[in-house]
Amino acid sequence: MEFDHSEKGDTLYSMELTLALERLVNEKLLSLHQVAVDNNDPEMCDFIEREYLYEQVEAIKKISMYISQLRRVGKGHGVHHFDLQLQG
């Protein structure tokens, strides 16, 4: 799959798609958590919170930070430096 986007650049566009997917997953996990609350299942609530929600929030935070950085560096050579920073 290619992430061609002439205006934003491939890297920024793919990160924005990734963020949208992570937010969707978080929304679905919150819905599942609400089902557990509605059915008075504290073990399931704890499991969802412990195993998924914390990690999901951290991923959203990290990807949002990457998007902010990519918007600042722009397309081209700045993306190369961003990539090097991720590897280091």
Phi and psi in radians as a Rosetta constraint file:
Dihedral C 1 N 2 CA 2 C 2 CIRCULARHARMONIC -1.810 0.35
Dihedral N 2 CA 2 C 2 N 3 CIRCULARHARMONIC 2.587 0.35
Dihedral C 2 N 3 CA 3 C 3 CIRCULARHARMONIC -2.002 0.35
Dihedral N 3 CA 3 C 3 N 4 CIRCULARHARMONIC 0.989 0.35
Dihedral C 3 N 4 CA 4 C 4 CIRCULARHARMONIC -1.272 0.35
Dihedral N 4 CA 4 C 4 N 5 CIRCULARHARMONIC 2.189 0.35
Dihedral C 4 N 5 CA 5 C 5 CIRCULARHARMONIC -2.611 0.35
Dihedral N 5 CA 5 C 5 N 6 CIRCULARHARMONIC 1.839 0.35
Dihedral C 5 N 6 CA 6 C 6 CIRCULARHARMONIC -1.152 0.35
Dihedral N 6 CA 6 C 6 N 7 CIRCULARHARMONIC -0.527 0.35
Dihedral C 6 N 7 CA 7 C 7 CIRCULARHARMONIC -1.369 0.35
Dihedral N 7 CA 7 C 7 N 8 CIRCULARHARMONIC -0.853 0.35
Dihedral C 7 N 8 CA 8 C 8 CIRCULARHARMONIC -1.595 0.35
Dihedral N 8 CA 8 C 8 N 9 CIRCULARHARMONIC -0.495 0.35
Dihedral C 8 N 9 CA 9 C 9 CIRCULARHARMONIC 1.688 0.35
Dihedral N 9 CA 9 C 9 N 10 CIRCULARHARMONIC 2.670 0.35
Dihedral C 9 N 10 CA 10 C 10 CIRCULARHARMONIC -1.086 0.35
Dihedral N 10 CA 10 C 10 N 11 CIRCULARHARMONIC -0.754 0.35
Dihedral C 10 N 11 CA 11 C 11 CIRCULARHARMONIC -1.165 0.35
Dihedral N 11 CA 11 C 11 N 12 CIRCULARHARMONIC -0.860 0.35
Dihedral C 11 N 12 CA 12 C 12 CIRCULARHARMONIC -1.095 0.35
Dihedral N 12 CA 12 C 12 N 13 CIRCULARHARMONIC -0.758 0.35
Dihedral C 12 N 13 CA 13 C 13 CIRCULARHARMONIC -1.078 0.35
Dihedral N 13 CA 13 C 13 N 14 CIRCULARHARMONIC -0.764 0.35
Dihedral C 13 N 14 CA 14 C 14 CIRCULARHARMONIC -1.162 0.35
Dihedral N 14 CA 14 C 14 N 15 CIRCULARHARMONIC -0.628 0.35
Dihedral C 14 N 15 CA 15 C 15 CIRCULARHARMONIC -1.172 0.35
Dihedral N 15 CA 15 C 15 N 16 CIRCULARHARMONIC -0.661 0.35
Dihedral C 15 N 16 CA 16 C 16 CIRCULARHARMONIC -1.141 0.35
Dihedral N 16 CA 16 C 16 N 17 CIRCULARHARMONIC -0.677 0.35
Dihedral C 16 N 17 CA 17 C 17 CIRCULARHARMONIC -1.136 0.35
Dihedral N 17 CA 17 C 17 N 18 CIRCULARHARMONIC -0.696 0.35
Dihedral C 17 N 18 CA 18 C 18 CIRCULARHARMONIC -1.085 0.35
Dihedral N 18 CA 18 C 18 N 19 CIRCULARHARMONIC -0.759 0.35
Dihedral C 18 N 19 CA 19 C 19 CIRCULARHARMONIC -1.091 0.35
Dihedral N 19 CA 19 C 19 N 20 CIRCULARHARMONIC -0.735 0.35
Dihedral C 19 N 20 CA 20 C 20 CIRCULARHARMONIC -1.071 0.35
Dihedral N 20 CA 20 C 20 N 21 CIRCULARHARMONIC -0.710 0.35
Dihedral C 20 N 21 CA 21 C 21 CIRCULARHARMONIC -1.159 0.35
Dihedral N 21 CA 21 C 21 N 22 CIRCULARHARMONIC -0.753 0.35
Dihedral C 21 N 22 CA 22 C 22 CIRCULARHARMONIC -1.102 0.35
Dihedral N 22 CA 22 C 22 N 23 CIRCULARHARMONIC -0.681 0.35
Dihedral C 22 N 23 CA 23 C 23 CIRCULARHARMONIC -1.156 0.35
Dihedral N 23 CA 23 C 23 N 24 CIRCULARHARMONIC -0.665 0.35
Dihedral C 23 N 24 CA 24 C 24 CIRCULARHARMONIC -1.115 0.35
Dihedral N 24 CA 24 C 24 N 25 CIRCULARHARMONIC -0.780 0.35
Dihedral C 24 N 25 CA 25 C 25 CIRCULARHARMONIC -1.066 0.35
Dihedral N 25 CA 25 C 25 N 26 CIRCULARHARMONIC -0.745 0.35
Dihedral C 25 N 26 CA 26 C 26 CIRCULARHARMONIC -1.078 0.35
Dihedral N 26 CA 26 C 26 N 27 CIRCULARHARMONIC -0.751 0.35
Dihedral C 26 N 27 CA 27 C 27 CIRCULARHARMONIC -1.050 0.35
Dihedral N 27 CA 27 C 27 N 28 CIRCULARHARMONIC -0.747 0.35
Dihedral C 27 N 28 CA 28 C 28 CIRCULARHARMONIC -1.186 0.35
Dihedral N 28 CA 28 C 28 N 29 CIRCULARHARMONIC -0.652 0.35
Dihedral C 28 N 29 CA 29 C 29 CIRCULARHARMONIC -1.142 0.35
Dihedral N 29 CA 29 C 29 N 30 CIRCULARHARMONIC -0.688 0.35
Dihedral C 29 N 30 CA 30 C 30 CIRCULARHARMONIC -1.135 0.35
Dihedral N 30 CA 30 C 30 N 31 CIRCULARHARMONIC -0.637 0.35
Dihedral C 30 N 31 CA 31 C 31 CIRCULARHARMONIC -1.131 0.35
Dihedral N 31 CA 31 C 31 N 32 CIRCULARHARMONIC -0.744 0.35
Dihedral C 31 N 32 CA 32 C 32 CIRCULARHARMONIC -1.115 0.35
Dihedral N 32 CA 32 C 32 N 33 CIRCULARHARMONIC -0.708 0.35
Dihedral C 32 N 33 CA 33 C 33 CIRCULARHARMONIC -1.060 0.35
Dihedral N 33 CA 33 C 33 N 34 CIRCULARHARMONIC -0.726 0.35
Dihedral C 33 N 34 CA 34 C 34 CIRCULARHARMONIC -1.122 0.35
Dihedral N 34 CA 34 C 34 N 35 CIRCULARHARMONIC -0.637 0.35
Dihedral C 34 N 35 CA 35 C 35 CIRCULARHARMONIC -1.073 0.35
Dihedral N 35 CA 35 C 35 N 36 CIRCULARHARMONIC -0.731 0.35
Dihedral C 35 N 36 CA 36 C 36 CIRCULARHARMONIC -1.132 0.35
Dihedral N 36 CA 36 C 36 N 37 CIRCULARHARMONIC -0.696 0.35
Dihedral C 36 N 37 CA 37 C 37 CIRCULARHARMONIC -1.101 0.35
Dihedral N 37 CA 37 C 37 N 38 CIRCULARHARMONIC -0.823 0.35
Dihedral C 37 N 38 CA 38 C 38 CIRCULARHARMONIC -1.070 0.35
Dihedral N 38 CA 38 C 38 N 39 CIRCULARHARMONIC -0.502 0.35
Dihedral C 38 N 39 CA 39 C 39 CIRCULARHARMONIC -1.747 0.35
Dihedral N 39 CA 39 C 39 N 40 CIRCULARHARMONIC 0.256 0.35
Dihedral C 39 N 40 CA 40 C 40 CIRCULARHARMONIC 0.903 0.35
Dihedral N 40 CA 40 C 40 N 41 CIRCULARHARMONIC 0.942 0.35
Dihedral C 40 N 41 CA 41 C 41 CIRCULARHARMONIC -2.093 0.35
Dihedral N 41 CA 41 C 41 N 42 CIRCULARHARMONIC 1.423 0.35
Dihedral C 41 N 42 CA 42 C 42 CIRCULARHARMONIC -1.130 0.35
Dihedral N 42 CA 42 C 42 N 43 CIRCULARHARMONIC -0.499 0.35
Dihedral C 42 N 43 CA 43 C 43 CIRCULARHARMONIC -1.148 0.35
Dihedral N 43 CA 43 C 43 N 44 CIRCULARHARMONIC -0.729 0.35
Dihedral C 43 N 44 CA 44 C 44 CIRCULARHARMONIC -1.167 0.35
Dihedral N 44 CA 44 C 44 N 45 CIRCULARHARMONIC -0.708 0.35
Dihedral C 44 N 45 CA 45 C 45 CIRCULARHARMONIC -1.011 0.35
Dihedral N 45 CA 45 C 45 N 46 CIRCULARHARMONIC -0.842 0.35
Dihedral C 45 N 46 CA 46 C 46 CIRCULARHARMONIC -1.077 0.35
Dihedral N 46 CA 46 C 46 N 47 CIRCULARHARMONIC -0.753 0.35
Dihedral C 46 N 47 CA 47 C 47 CIRCULARHARMONIC -1.060 0.35
Dihedral N 47 CA 47 C 47 N 48 CIRCULARHARMONIC -0.820 0.35
Dihedral C 47 N 48 CA 48 C 48 CIRCULARHARMONIC -1.109 0.35
Dihedral N 48 CA 48 C 48 N 49 CIRCULARHARMONIC -0.782 0.35
Dihedral C 48 N 49 CA 49 C 49 CIRCULARHARMONIC -1.088 0.35
Dihedral N 49 CA 49 C 49 N 50 CIRCULARHARMONIC -0.848 0.35
Dihedral C 49 N 50 CA 50 C 50 CIRCULARHARMONIC -1.207 0.35
Dihedral N 50 CA 50 C 50 N 51 CIRCULARHARMONIC -0.777 0.35
Dihedral C 50 N 51 CA 51 C 51 CIRCULARHARMONIC -1.564 0.35
Dihedral N 51 CA 51 C 51 N 52 CIRCULARHARMONIC -0.427 0.35
Dihedral C 51 N 52 CA 52 C 52 CIRCULARHARMONIC -2.222 0.35
Dihedral N 52 CA 52 C 52 N 53 CIRCULARHARMONIC -0.859 0.35
Dihedral C 52 N 53 CA 53 C 53 CIRCULARHARMONIC -1.135 0.35
Dihedral N 53 CA 53 C 53 N 54 CIRCULARHARMONIC -0.757 0.35
Dihedral C 53 N 54 CA 54 C 54 CIRCULARHARMONIC -1.044 0.35
Dihedral N 54 CA 54 C 54 N 55 CIRCULARHARMONIC -0.837 0.35
Dihedral C 54 N 55 CA 55 C 55 CIRCULARHARMONIC -1.073 0.35
Dihedral N 55 CA 55 C 55 N 56 CIRCULARHARMONIC -0.669 0.35
Dihedral C 55 N 56 CA 56 C 56 CIRCULARHARMONIC -1.136 0.35
Dihedral N 56 CA 56 C 56 N 57 CIRCULARHARMONIC -0.774 0.35
Dihedral C 56 N 57 CA 57 C 57 CIRCULARHARMONIC -1.114 0.35
Dihedral N 57 CA 57 C 57 N 58 CIRCULARHARMONIC -0.716 0.35
Dihedral C 57 N 58 CA 58 C 58 CIRCULARHARMONIC -1.114 0.35
Dihedral N 58 CA 58 C 58 N 59 CIRCULARHARMONIC -0.699 0.35
Dihedral C 58 N 59 CA 59 C 59 CIRCULARHARMONIC -1.136 0.35
Dihedral N 59 CA 59 C 59 N 60 CIRCULARHARMONIC -0.749 0.35
Dihedral C 59 N 60 CA 60 C 60 CIRCULARHARMONIC -1.091 0.35
Dihedral N 60 CA 60 C 60 N 61 CIRCULARHARMONIC -0.734 0.35
Dihedral C 60 N 61 CA 61 C 61 CIRCULARHARMONIC -1.082 0.35
Dihedral N 61 CA 61 C 61 N 62 CIRCULARHARMONIC -0.797 0.35
Dihedral C 61 N 62 CA 62 C 62 CIRCULARHARMONIC -1.152 0.35
Dihedral N 62 CA 62 C 62 N 63 CIRCULARHARMONIC -0.790 0.35
Dihedral C 62 N 63 CA 63 C 63 CIRCULARHARMONIC -1.149 0.35
Dihedral N 63 CA 63 C 63 N 64 CIRCULARHARMONIC -0.677 0.35
Dihedral C 63 N 64 CA 64 C 64 CIRCULARHARMONIC -1.067 0.35
Dihedral N 64 CA 64 C 64 N 65 CIRCULARHARMONIC -0.685 0.35
Dihedral C 64 N 65 CA 65 C 65 CIRCULARHARMONIC -1.121 0.35
Dihedral N 65 CA 65 C 65 N 66 CIRCULARHARMONIC -0.756 0.35
Dihedral C 65 N 66 CA 66 C 66 CIRCULARHARMONIC -1.074 0.35
Dihedral N 66 CA 66 C 66 N 67 CIRCULARHARMONIC -0.714 0.35
Dihedral C 66 N 67 CA 67 C 67 CIRCULARHARMONIC -1.105 0.35
Dihedral N 67 CA 67 C 67 N 68 CIRCULARHARMONIC -0.744 0.35
Dihedral C 67 N 68 CA 68 C 68 CIRCULARHARMONIC -1.055 0.35
Dihedral N 68 CA 68 C 68 N 69 CIRCULARHARMONIC -0.761 0.35
Dihedral C 68 N 69 CA 69 C 69 CIRCULARHARMONIC -1.132 0.35
Dihedral N 69 CA 69 C 69 N 70 CIRCULARHARMONIC -0.738 0.35
Dihedral C 69 N 70 CA 70 C 70 CIRCULARHARMONIC -1.159 0.35
Dihedral N 70 CA 70 C 70 N 71 CIRCULARHARMONIC -0.607 0.35
Dihedral C 70 N 71 CA 71 C 71 CIRCULARHARMONIC -1.138 0.35
Dihedral N 71 CA 71 C 71 N 72 CIRCULARHARMONIC -0.621 0.35
Dihedral C 71 N 72 CA 72 C 72 CIRCULARHARMONIC -1.258 0.35
Dihedral N 72 CA 72 C 72 N 73 CIRCULARHARMONIC -0.698 0.35
Dihedral C 72 N 73 CA 73 C 73 CIRCULARHARMONIC -1.394 0.35
Dihedral N 73 CA 73 C 73 N 74 CIRCULARHARMONIC -0.389 0.35
Dihedral C 73 N 74 CA 74 C 74 CIRCULARHARMONIC 1.342 0.35
Dihedral N 74 CA 74 C 74 N 75 CIRCULARHARMONIC -2.915 0.35
Dihedral C 74 N 75 CA 75 C 75 CIRCULARHARMONIC -1.565 0.35
Dihedral N 75 CA 75 C 75 N 76 CIRCULARHARMONIC 2.905 0.35
Dihedral C 75 N 76 CA 76 C 76 CIRCULARHARMONIC 1.536 0.35
Dihedral N 76 CA 76 C 76 N 77 CIRCULARHARMONIC -2.270 0.35
Dihedral C 76 N 77 CA 77 C 77 CIRCULARHARMONIC -1.094 0.35
Dihedral N 77 CA 77 C 77 N 78 CIRCULARHARMONIC -0.573 0.35
Dihedral C 77 N 78 CA 78 C 78 CIRCULARHARMONIC -1.073 0.35
Dihedral N 78 CA 78 C 78 N 79 CIRCULARHARMONIC -0.622 0.35
Dihedral C 78 N 79 CA 79 C 79 CIRCULARHARMONIC -1.145 0.35
Dihedral N 79 CA 79 C 79 N 80 CIRCULARHARMONIC -0.643 0.35
Dihedral C 79 N 80 CA 80 C 80 CIRCULARHARMONIC -1.073 0.35
Dihedral N 80 CA 80 C 80 N 81 CIRCULARHARMONIC -0.780 0.35
Dihedral C 80 N 81 CA 81 C 81 CIRCULARHARMONIC -1.154 0.35
Dihedral N 81 CA 81 C 81 N 82 CIRCULARHARMONIC -0.652 0.35
Dihedral C 81 N 82 CA 82 C 82 CIRCULARHARMONIC -1.061 0.35
Dihedral N 82 CA 82 C 82 N 83 CIRCULARHARMONIC -0.779 0.35
Dihedral C 82 N 83 CA 83 C 83 CIRCULARHARMONIC -1.075 0.35
Dihedral N 83 CA 83 C 83 N 84 CIRCULARHARMONIC -0.742 0.35
Dihedral C 83 N 84 CA 84 C 84 CIRCULARHARMONIC -1.091 0.35
Dihedral N 84 CA 84 C 84 N 85 CIRCULARHARMONIC -0.675 0.35
Dihedral C 84 N 85 CA 85 C 85 CIRCULARHARMONIC -1.112 0.35
Dihedral N 85 CA 85 C 85 N 86 CIRCULARHARMONIC -0.693 0.35
Dihedral C 85 N 86 CA 86 C 86 CIRCULARHARMONIC -1.132 0.35
Dihedral N 86 CA 86 C 86 N 87 CIRCULARHARMONIC -0.626 0.35
Dihedral C 86 N 87 CA 87 C 87 CIRCULARHARMONIC -1.282 0.35
Dihedral N 87 CA 87 C 87 N 88 CIRCULARHARMONIC -0.497 0.35
